[in-house]
Amino acid sequence: DLQKALESIIQTIIETIKTGDKVNITGLGIFKLKDKKARMARNPKTGESISVPAKKAPKFLPAKNFKEAVK
């Protein structure tokens, strides 16, 4: 039962983040979507410059209590 509940919570977080909203779990942190700008990067093997397109990426900001607990 716990496994099903956890999977449901994770799926709800994913669906909420996909819509652009953030999810705040008190005592744990905030899940949100971050826009990453397009940039130039370098292929470490060949040294060739490549263009990396803009994208959206999930981000987690831990709560203060959570960060202090795992120090």
C-alpha positions, 0 to 999 in steps of 0.5 A: 500500500505504501508503494502505491501511495508513494507512486501516486504522490510522485506522479502528482508532483510530476503532473503539477510541475509539467503545468508550470506550477510548483509543489511545496512539501513542508519540511522537505522542500519545493519542486519546480520547473526552471527555464534553462537558456540556450548556450554554447558548449564544447565537446570535450573529445573533439574541442568543437563548439556546439549549440545547446538549445533552451530547455525546461528542467525540474529543480528541487530546493530543499527546506532549511530543516531538511538541509540542516538534518543531513549536514 
